[in-house]
Amino acid sequence: MSEEQKEKNYLSTLLKKVDHQIREINKAIQGKSDEIEEMYKHMQDHKRDMDNLEKNAMREVIRNYTVQGDHSVENKKRLMRLKDTAFFGRIDFHDKREQLTKNLYIGVHNFQDTETKQNLVIDWRAPISSLFYDFELGEAYYLIKFKKTKGEILLKRQFKIRDGEMEYMLDTDVTIHDEVLQKELNKASSSKMKNIVATIQKEQNAIIRNEEAKHLIIQGVAGSGKTSIALHRIAFLLYRFKETITSQDILIISPNKVFASYISNVLPELGEETVAETSVEEIADELLEYQIKFQTFFEQVTELLEKNDPKLIERIQFKSSKALIKKLDDYYIWLQNDGFKITDIRVKGKLVPSWFIKETFEKYHRMPLLKRFNEVVGEIVNNVFRFYKIEVQYKDRTDLHNTIRKMFPSYNPKVLYKGFYEWMGQPELLKLKKGSTYEWSDVYAFLYFKMKLEGIQPDKKIKHLVIDEMQDYSVVQYQVLKTLYPCPKTILGDINQSVNPFSSSNLEVLEKVFPGAESMTMLKSYRSTYEITEFTKRISENVNVEALERHGEEPQIIACKNKDTELETIKKLITDFNSGEYNSLGIITKTQKQANALHESLKTLFKINLLNAVSVSFGNGIVITTAHLAKGLEFDQVIVPYCTEKNYVSNPDRQMLYVACTRTMHRLYLTHVGKVSGFVLK
């Protein structure tokens, strides 16, 4: 019997056992459902005869049965996934200590034979499964709680199983065979990010299984799979620390709702519940109790790209810097030492000297500044009673509060924040928009200052925080997030994909905010073909990327005579796409205005989705969007229109062009009228 036939027989036997367990679970679920229904009927029929104790006891039984039923449903979901893709790898490992050879089949989930208690499939996250990702044939080892088990890999085999059928198998002597990786990468794209357990590379596996680092910072080039790796890392942590952490304890800060929708499939595919996601805008809104209007990050980037205002750039740069933090800290000290204009006062006719107020204020120096005034008032009231036996009643106490507060510039953080720029002698740095709306660069600067003035309650419910697109958050934002979420973090991004280089952060900045954090770099790009990756190196000045040897068509730069010709060219490219083999085409512009106008010109001829700031999902087919909203997404083909020297000229423009061109997997087209942008020239 051939090796392939033996493996097919193993798969067939395995699937029969899976089917048997599914039938057993179905019976158990139905049985529990029938019992619950019977108990509800019994309670209804005997509601007058049963006392509260009996009713509560029966409700508790119903609740327990419901929990057991939910658990059975989750088990059934895992088994259904096994029916589709039972396993993707096999390792024959000779354990030197036990002098025993183990045949290990690796899959998305563990599966145990209920009769023999033998593990027929090993979960990809189990310690022994790391052999599959980290070693070739020959000497190998795996770790369990830092204890090394040595041995030898005698066989390494990979499979492609879909809908319960084996499509192919390959014996390999390298980490993840190039042929398997190429097969996966050459596939057309999907509307949802997929799990990559079958093709995790050694360097990616090291990131996923890193459980020592409190904070892990991942700098990964475009297409390196950093977001996918972060999600697989979450799945690993949920498996490794299942006693202490659940999906409800994890939070992802993602750039927008479209991206959140795009990645929402990965954890369920890996057998874990989807974790909560939020944005820096939503966090700010909550911290500000929805009382302050502010511009969004998307609106700030749009304003930058459309106006390129030097004064706006100056405001953004200052309010995103360590210099701002230093100045706000200095202002805070000034407010404590010189802002509080203390004088003698009288309470119920009795003198309270200024020195006593000053000493009391300084006594509570560990408290946030605006929280100290209550303590000062409390001490005055206590001492007036202690020395003069006079009780300070409600109205007099309120008057005392007002008297003390008037010695301070203001009790309103917004007023004090405005006073900061006046104190610096640069009131022009605070520019409110229509309707007293803060610029985006002010939001976290204000939150940092408000946090010092009033304090902040850390969110202890979150046990692990994932921050994606790390380059788009400033050092000021990180200081707030660090205080708000003191838990371990996985922080990932790519400095070359910053959509606002005037407020971006790099590894050096992050390592200072999170001292002791471990940094890991991913230089290999898996998304684009070799030709596209080499082309994008022209655009970004400092990108260090290793192109995978997956070849395809050279990117095309198409010169057009005029705007009408450019539109006709785009229409032809769309028509070609519609009759081709691929699933997704991204038409990526620099600004939302350009995206809106192009969509208006094409929507009557083609079925096209337009993404904007309020979009919440991403699908297959043709999508028109901006580079900002396209970050993290990928398409089979990409068209970048209006690639002229006038449209792509500034540093933010360069970043946008780089992001746009790195979204494609297989084909890239750039169109222009007049002189092409210098960023794409050799």
C-alpha positions in Angstrom: 0.0 0.0 0.0 1.4 3.4 -0.9 2.2 6.1 1.7 -0.6 8.3 0.3 -3.2 5.5 0.6 -2.1 4.9 4.2 -2.6 8.6 5.0 -6.0 8.6 3.3 -7.0 5.5 5.3 -5.9 7.3 8.5 -7.9 10.3 7.5 -11.0 8.2 6.8 -10.7 6.4 10.1 -10.3 9.7 11.9 -13.3 11.3 10.3 -15.5 8.3 11.2 -14.5 8.8 14.8 -15.2 12.5 14.5 -18.7 11.7 13.1 -19.3 9.3 16.0 -18.5 12.0 18.5 -20.7 14.6 16.7 -23.6 12.1 16.9 -23.0 11.6 20.6 -22.9 15.3 21.2 -26.1 15.8 19.2 -27.8 13.2 21.4 -26.5 14.8 24.6 -27.6 18.3 23.4 -31.1 17.0 22.5 -31.3 15.1 25.8 -30.4 18.2 27.9 -32.8 20.2 25.8 -35.7 17.8 26.4 -34.9 17.8 30.2 -34.9 21.6 30.3 -38.2 21.7 28.5 -39.6 19.1 30.9 -38.4 21.1 34.0 -39.9 24.3 32.6 -43.2 22.4 32.1 -43.1 21.0 35.6 -42.5 24.4 37.1 -45.4 25.8 35.1 -47.8 23.0 36.1 -46.8 23.0 39.8 -46.1 26.7 40.3 -48.6 26.9 43.2 -47.4 23.7 44.9 -43.6 24.5 44.8 -42.0 26.7 47.4 -39.2 29.2 46.5 -36.5 26.8 47.6 -37.6 24.2 45.2 -38.0 26.7 42.3 -34.5 28.1 42.9 -33.0 24.6 43.0 -34.7 23.7 39.7 -33.6 27.0 38.1 -30.0 26.2 39.2 -30.2 22.8 37.5 -31.6 24.4 34.3 -28.7 27.0 34.4 -26.1 24.2 34.8 -27.7 22.2 31.9 -27.7 25.3 29.7 -24.0 25.9 30.5 -23.3 22.2 29.6 -25.3 22.6 26.4 -23.2 25.7 25.4 -20.0 23.7 26.1 -21.3 20.9 23.9 -22.2 23.3 21.1 -18.6 24.7 21.2 -17.2 21.2 21.1 -19.4 20.4 18.1 -18.1 23.5 16.3 -14.5 22.3 16.8 -15.4 18.8 15.5 -17.1 20.3 12.4 -13.9 22.2 11.7 -12.0 18.9 12.0 -14.4 17.4 9.4 -13.3 20.1 7.0 -9.6 20.2 7.7 -8.6 17.4 10.0 -4.8 18.1 10.0 -2.1 19.8 7.9 1.1 18.2 9.1 2.7 15.1 10.4 5.9 14.6 12.4 7.5 11.3 13.3 9.6 12.2 16.4 12.0 9.7 18.1 12.1 10.7 21.8 15.6 9.9 23.0 14.7 9.9 26.7 11.8 7.5 26.3 13.3 5.7 23.3 10.0 5.9 21.6 8.9 7.1 18.2 5.7 9.2 18.2 3.7 9.7 15.0 2.1 13.2 15.5 -0.6 14.6 13.3 -0.8 18.4 13.7 -4.1 20.3 13.2 -6.1 23.4 14.3 -7.6 21.5 17.2 -6.7 18.6 19.4 -8.8 15.4 18.9 -8.7 12.4 21.2 -10.1 8.9 20.6 -12.7 8.5 23.4 -12.1 4.7 23.6 -8.3 4.5 23.5 -7.7 8.1 24.9 -5.0 8.4 22.2 -4.5 11.9 20.7 -5.2 11.4 17.0 -4.6 15.1 16.2 -2.4 17.5 18.3 -3.3 21.2 18.6 -0.9 23.4 16.7 -0.3 25.4 19.9 0.9 22.4 22.0 4.6 22.5 22.9 5.4 19.4 20.9 3.8 20.9 17.8 6.6 23.5 17.7 8.8 20.7 16.2 6.7 21.1 13.0 7.5 24.8 12.6 11.1 25.0 14.0 13.1 22.1 12.7 14.1 20.1 9.6 14.8 16.4 9.5 17.3 15.4 12.1 18.2 16.6 15.7 15.3 18.5 17.3 13.8 19.4 20.6 10.7 21.0 22.2 10.2 22.8 25.5 7.7 22.3 28.2 8.1 24.9 31.0 11.7 25.5 30.0 12.4 21.7 30.2 14.0 20.5 26.9 12.9 17.1 25.4 15.5 16.1 22.8 15.1 13.7 19.9 15.2 13.2 16.2 12.6 14.1 13.5 12.5 11.0 11.2 9.6 12.2 8.9 8.0 15.6 8.1 4.9 15.6 6.0 2.5 18.3 4.9 -1.1 17.9 3.7 -3.8 19.9 2.1 -7.2 18.7 3.2 -10.4 20.4 2.3 -14.0 19.3 2.8 -12.6 16.1 4.4 -10.7 15.2 1.2 -6.9 15.0 0.9 -5.9 17.2 -2.1 -2.2 16.5 -1.8 0.6 15.5 0.6 4.3 16.3 0.5 7.3 15.0 2.4 9.7 17.8 3.2 13.0 18.4 4.8 12.7 22.1 5.4 10.8 24.1 7.9 7.7 24.8 5.9 8.2 23.5 2.3 8.4 26.3 -0.2 6.0 24.5 -2.5 3.2 24.5 0.1 3.8 28.2 0.9 3.8 29.1 -2.8 0.5 27.2 -3.3 -1.1 29.2 -0.4 0.3 32.5 -1.5 -0.7 32.1 -5.2 -4.4 31.7 -4.2 -6.8 34.5 -4.8 -7.7 36.7 -1.9 -10.6 36.5 0.5 -12.9 39.0 2.1 -11.8 37.8 5.5 -8.2 37.2 6.8 -7.6 33.5 7.1 -5.6 31.5 9.6 -2.1 30.5 8.6 -1.4 27.6 10.9 -0.3 25.4 8.1 2.4 27.8 6.8 3.7 29.5 9.9 7.4 30.2 9.4 10.1 29.6 12.1 10.6 33.4 12.8 6.8 33.8 13.0 6.5 30.9 15.4 9.0 32.5 17.7 6.8 35.6 18.0 3.6 33.6 18.5 5.0 31.4 21.3 6.8 34.1 23.1 5.3 34.0 26.6 8.1 35.6 28.6 7.9 39.2 27.3 5.6 41.5 29.2 5.4 43.8 26.2 6.3 42.5 22.8 6.9 45.0 20.0 6.7 43.7 16.4 8.1 45.8 13.6 7.0 44.1 10.4 7.3 45.2 6.8 4.2 45.4 4.6 2.9 41.9 3.8 5.0 40.2 6.6 1.8 38.9 8.2 2.3 40.8 11.5 -1.5 41.2 12.2 -2.2 37.6 11.5 0.8 36.6 13.7 -0.5 38.8 16.5 -3.9 37.1 16.3 -2.3 33.6 16.3 -0.3 34.8 19.3 -3.6 35.7 21.1 -4.9 32.2 20.3 -1.7 30.7 21.7 -1.9 32.7 24.9 -5.5 31.7 25.4 -4.4 28.1 25.0 -1.3 28.4 27.1 -2.9 30.4 30.0 -6.5 29.1 29.7 -6.8 29.0 33.5 -6.1 32.7 33.9 -7.1 34.5 30.7 -10.2 34.3 28.4 -11.2 36.0 25.2 -13.2 38.6 27.3 -9.9 39.7 28.9 -8.3 40.8 25.6 -8.7 44.0 23.8 -7.5 45.0 20.3 -7.0 48.6 19.3 -7.5 48.6 15.5 -7.3 51.5 13.0 -10.9 51.3 11.8 -14.1 49.2 11.6 -13.3 47.9 8.1 -10.1 46.4 9.3 -11.7 45.1 12.5 -14.3 43.3 10.3 -11.5 42.0 8.0 -9.6 40.2 10.8 -12.8 39.0 12.7 -12.7 35.5 11.2 -9.2 34.5 12.4 -9.8 33.6 16.0 -13.1 31.7 15.4 -11.2 29.7 12.8 -8.7 28.8 15.5 -11.5 27.8 17.8 -11.4 30.9 20.0 -14.1 33.5 20.6 -13.6 36.8 18.9 -12.1 39.4 21.2 -13.3 43.0 21.7 -11.9 45.7 19.5 -11.9 49.5 19.9 -10.1 52.6 18.5 -8.2 55.4 20.0 -11.1 57.7 19.2 -13.5 55.4 21.1 -11.2 55.3 24.1 -10.9 59.1 24.1 -14.6 59.5 23.9 -15.1 57.3 26.9 -12.4 59.0 28.9 -13.9 62.4 28.1 -17.4 61.1 29.0 -18.6 62.1 25.5 -18.5 65.7 26.7 -15.9 67.1 24.2 -16.1 67.3 20.4 -13.0 66.4 18.5 -11.7 65.8 15.0 -10.9 62.1 14.2 -7.5 60.8 13.1 -9.0 60.2 9.6 -10.1 63.8 9.4 -6.7 65.0 10.5 -5.0 62.9 7.8 -7.5 64.1 5.2 -6.8 67.8 6.2 -3.0 67.2 5.9 -3.2 65.6 2.5 -5.6 68.3 1.1 -4.1 71.4 2.6 -0.4 70.6 3.6 -0.6 73.6 6.0 2.8 74.3 7.7 1.1 75.7 10.8 -1.1 72.6 11.1 2.1 70.4 10.7 3.8 72.5 13.5 0.9 71.9 15.9 0.8 68.2 15.2 4.5 67.7 15.6 4.6 69.6 18.9 1.6 67.9 20.4 2.9 64.4 19.4 6.3 64.9 20.9 8.2 64.2 24.2 8.7 68.0 24.3 5.0 68.5 24.9 5.0 66.0 27.8 8.0 67.8 29.3 6.3 71.2 28.9 3.0 69.9 30.4 4.9 68.4 33.3 6.6 71.7 33.9 3.3 73.6 33.7 1.8 71.2 36.2 4.6 71.9 38.6 4.2 75.6 38.0 0.5 75.3 38.8 1.3 73.5 42.1 4.0 76.0 43.2 2.9 79.3 41.7 -0.6 78.9 40.3 -2.2 78.5 43.8 -2.4 82.1 45.1 -2.9 81.4 48.7 -4.1 84.0 51.2 -5.4 84.1 54.8 -9.1 83.5 55.0 -11.8 83.5 57.7 -14.3 80.7 58.4 -17.2 81.6 60.6 -15.2 84.6 61.7 -12.1 82.5 62.6 -8.7 83.0 60.9 -7.3 80.3 58.8 -3.7 81.3 57.9 -2.2 80.9 54.4 0.7 78.8 55.7 -1.8 76.2 57.0 -3.6 76.0 53.6 -0.2 75.8 51.8 1.1 73.0 54.1 -2.1 71.0 53.8 -2.1 71.4 50.0 1.6 70.2 49.9 0.8 67.3 52.3 -1.3 65.7 49.6 1.3 66.0 46.9 0.8 62.4 45.8 -2.8 63.0 44.9 -3.8 64.5 41.5 -3.8 68.3 41.7 -7.5 68.9 41.4 -8.4 66.2 43.9 -6.4 68.0 46.7 -8.8 70.9 47.2 -11.4 68.6 48.8 -8.7 67.4 51.3 -7.7 71.0 52.0 -11.3 72.0 52.8 -11.8 68.8 54.9 -8.7 69.7 57.0 -9.8 73.3 57.5 -13.3 72.1 58.6 -11.8 69.6 61.0 -9.4 72.1 62.5 -12.0 74.8 62.9 -14.0 72.3 65.0 -11.0 71.0 66.8 -9.7 74.4 68.0 -12.9 76.5 68.0 -15.6 73.9 68.5 -17.4 75.4 65.6 -19.2 73.1 63.1 -19.0 74.2 59.5 -22.4 73.4 58.0 -23.3 72.7 54.3 -23.7 76.3 53.0 -20.5 77.5 54.7 -18.7 74.5 53.5 -19.8 75.2 49.9 -18.6 78.9 50.4 -15.3 77.6 51.7 -14.9 75.3 48.6 -15.5 78.3 46.3 -13.1 80.5 48.3 -10.3 77.9 48.0 -10.9 77.3 44.3 -10.8 81.0 43.5 -7.2 81.0 44.6 -6.4 78.7 41.7 -6.6 79.7 38.0 -9.5 77.4 37.3 -11.0 74.1 38.3 -11.9 73.3 34.7 -9.2 71.1 32.9 -10.2 72.7 29.5 -9.5 76.2 30.8 -6.2 75.0 32.4 -5.2 73.3 29.1 -5.9 76.6 27.2 -3.8 78.4 29.9 -0.9 76.0 29.2 -0.4 77.6 25.7 -0.7 81.1 27.1 1.8 80.1 29.9 4.2 79.0 27.1 3.6 82.3 25.2 2.3 80.4 22.2 -1.5 80.7 22.4 -1.7 80.2 18.6 -0.8 76.5 19.1 -4.3 75.8 20.4 -6.7 76.2 17.5 -10.3 75.1 18.0 -12.4 74.3 15.0 -16.0 75.2 14.4 -18.3 74.3 17.4 -15.4 74.3 19.9 -14.1 71.1 18.3 -10.5 70.1 19.3 -8.0 69.1 16.6 -7.1 65.5 16.8 -3.5 66.3 17.9 -5.0 68.0 21.0 -7.1 65.0 22.2 -4.5 62.9 23.8 -2.4 65.9 24.8 -5.4 67.1 26.8 -6.1 63.6 28.1 -2.5 63.3 29.4 -2.9 66.7 31.2 -6.4 65.9 32.5 -5.0 62.6 33.8 -2.4 64.5 35.8 -5.0 66.9 37.1 -7.7 64.5 38.0 -6.1 61.0 38.0 -7.3 58.0 36.0 -8.7 54.6 37.0 -6.6 51.9 35.2 -8.7 49.2 33.4 -7.7 46.1 35.3 -10.3 44.0 33.4 -8.1 43.9 30.4 -5.3 41.3 30.8 -3.7 41.7 27.4 -3.8 44.6 25.0 -3.0 44.4 21.3 -2.2 47.6 19.5 -2.1 47.4 15.7 -0.6 50.1 13.4 1.7 51.2 16.2 3.4 53.8 14.0 0.2 55.9 13.8 0.1 56.6 17.5 2.2 59.3 19.1 4.4 59.1 22.3 1.7 61.2 24.0 -1.0 58.6 23.1 1.2 55.8 24.3 1.7 57.5 27.7 -2.1 57.6 28.2 -2.6 54.0 27.0 0.3 52.8 29.2 -1.4 54.3 32.3 -4.9 53.2 31.3 -3.9 49.6 30.5 -1.1 48.4 32.7 -1.4 44.8 31.4 1.0 43.0 29.0 0.8 44.2 25.4 1.5 43.0 21.9 2.3 46.1 19.8 2.8 45.8 16.0 3.1 47.9 12.9 5.5 49.3 10.3 7.1 52.7 10.4 7.1 52.8 6.6 3.3 52.7 6.6 2.7 55.8 8.7 -0.2 57.8 7.3 0.9 60.8 9.3 4.7 61.0 9.6 4.4 64.1 11.8 3.0 62.2 14.7 4.3 58.7 14.2 6.3 56.4 16.5 9.1 54.0 15.8 10.8 51.2 17.8 13.1 53.6 19.6 10.2 55.7 20.9 8.2 52.6 22.0 11.2 51.0 23.8 11.5 54.2 25.9 7.8 54.3 26.7 7.8 50.6 27.6 11.3 49.9 29.1 12.2 46.2 29.1 9.9 45.5 26.2 11.1 42.8 23.8 11.3 43.9 20.1 11.2 41.5 17.2 11.5 42.4 13.5 9.9 40.7 10.5 11.6 41.6 7.2 10.2 39.0 4.8 7.1 40.0 2.8 4.7 37.2 1.8 1.9 39.2 0.3 3.2 40.6 -3.0 5.1 39.0 -5.8 8.9 39.6 -6.1 8.4 42.1 -8.8 5.9 44.2 -6.9 7.9 44.1 -3.7 11.0 45.3 -5.5 9.0 48.0 -7.1 7.7 49.3 -3.8 11.3 49.6 -2.5 11.6 52.6 -4.8 8.9 54.5 -3.0 9.8 54.2 0.6 13.2 55.7 1.4 14.3 53.4 4.2 12.4 50.2 3.8 14.4 47.0 4.5 12.4 44.2 3.0 13.2 40.7 1.8 11.1 39.8 -1.2 9.8 36.2 -1.4 10.7 34.4 -4.6 7.2 34.2 -5.9 7.2 35.7 -9.4 4.5 37.5 -11.4 3.9 40.4 -13.8 5.9 43.6 -13.5 3.9 46.6 -12.2 2.6 48.7 -15.0 2.9 52.5 -15.0 0.3 53.7 -17.6 0.6 57.2 -19.0 -2.7 58.7 -20.2 -3.2 61.7 -22.5 -5.9 63.4 -20.4 -8.4 62.7 -17.6 -10.9 61.1 -19.9 -8.3 58.7 -21.2 -7.3 57.8 -17.6 -10.9 57.1 -16.8 -11.2 54.8 -19.9 -8.0 53.0 -18.9 -9.4 52.4 -15.4 -12.6 51.1 -16.9 -10.7 48.7 -19.2 -8.7 47.4 -16.2 -11.9 46.8 -14.3 -13.4 44.9 -17.3 -10.3 42.7 -17.6 -10.5 42.0 -13.9 -14.2 41.0 -14.1 -13.4 38.5 -16.8 -10.3 37.2 -15.0 -9.5 34.6 -12.2 -9.1 36.9 -9.2 -11.6 37.8 -6.5 -10.7 41.4 -5.4 -9.6 44.6 -7.0 -8.7 47.7 -5.0 -8.7 51.1 -6.6 -6.7 53.2 -4.1 -6.6 57.0 -4.1 -4.8 59.5 -1.9 -7.8 61.4 -0.6 -11.5 60.6 0.1 -12.5 63.4 -2.3 -10.7 61.5 -5.1 -12.3 58.2 -4.1 -15.8 59.7 -4.0 -15.4 61.4 -7.4 -14.0 58.2 -9.0 -16.8 56.1 -7.5 -19.4 58.6 -8.9 -17.9 58.1 -12.4 -17.9 54.3 -12.3 -20.8 53.2 -10.1 -23.4 53.1 -13.0 -21.1 50.9 -15.1 -19.8 48.4 -12.5 -20.7 46.9 -9.2 -18.3 48.8 -6.9 -18.0 49.3 -3.1 -16.9 52.6 -1.8 -15.1 52.6 1.6 -15.2 55.8 3.7 -14.7 56.7 7.4 -18.1 55.2 8.4 -17.7 51.9 6.5 -17.8 48.8 8.7 -17.0 45.9 6.5 -14.8 44.8 3.6 -15.9 42.4 0.9 -14.7 40.8 -2.3 -15.1 42.4 -5.7 -14.1 45.9 -6.6 -13.4 48.4 -3.8 -12.6 52.1 -4.1 -10.9 53.4 -1.0 -8.1 55.6 0.3 -4.6 54.4 1.2 -5.4 55.3 4.8 -8.5 53.0 5.0 -6.7 50.3 2.9 -4.0 49.8 5.6 -3.9 46.2 6.7 -6.2 45.0 3.8 -5.0 43.1 0.8 -6.3 42.7 -2.8 -5.5 40.4 -5.7 -5.0 43.5 -7.9 -4.6 47.2 -7.2 -5.0 50.2 -9.4 -3.4 53.5 -8.1 -4.9 56.4 -10.2 -3.6 60.0 -10.4 0.0 58.9 -9.7 1.4 62.3 -10.8 4.2 64.5 -9.4 1.6 67.0 -8.2 -0.6 64.5 -6.4 2.2 62.5 -4.8 4.9 65.0 -3.8 5.2 65.5 0.0 6.4 63.1 2.6 2.8 62.1 3.7 2.0 61.6 0.0 5.0 59.2 -0.3 3.8 57.1 2.7 0.3 57.0 1.2 1.6 55.8 -2.2 3.7 53.1 -0.5 0.7 51.9 1.5 -1.4 51.8 -1.7 1.1 49.8 -3.7 1.8 47.3 -1.0 -1.8 46.2 -0.7 -1.7 44.0 -3.8 -0.8 40.3 -4.0 -0.6 39.6 -7.7 -0.9 42.7 -10.0 -0.3 46.4 -9.7 -1.3 49.2 -12.1 -0.5 52.9 -11.7 -2.1 55.5 -14.0 -1.2 59.2 -14.5 -1.8 62.2 -16.7 1.3 64.4 -17.2 4.5 63.8 -15.3 4.5 60.7 -13.2 5.4 61.0 -9.5 9.1 60.9 -8.9 8.6 58.4 -6.1 8.0 55.5 -8.6 11.0 56.3 -10.8 14.2 54.3 -10.6 
